[in-house]
Amino acid sequence: MHADTQPRPTGGHDHGALLDEDRAGAAATVFRLLADPTRLSLVWFLRDGERSVNELASLVERPAPAVSQHLAKLRLARLVRTRREGTTVWYRLRTDHVGHLVVDALSHAEHAEEPA
């Protein structure tokens, strides 16, 4: 058998033999979305709970219309969900997973800056 078709050890987690293309593509889409500093910051601030567009715009120091566009991309990718209350739209993370991913990525970036 070809080496790429063999199951690989998963460090105690049984996630199946190989990562299929659909899951890999979905994960790559998440990484592409989070490659933008503004969207990364938005997810960072949404880890603590629900926030409005204006509150997020203030936190990331960007205009509200630009923040709304970033949030729309995150919503279409099913990373955040919304709730409308009157004229205010509230955003929150769909799950904790993406928040953990951002924390891990920022931690990795911090450690990667340390001398070897």
Secondary structure, DSSP 8 states (H G I E B T S, - for coil): --GGGS----TT----SS--HHHHHHHHHHHHHHTSHHHHHHHHHHTTS-EEHHHHHHHHTS-HHHHHHHHHHHHHTTSEEEEEETTEEEEEESSSHHHHHHHHHHHHHHHHTS--
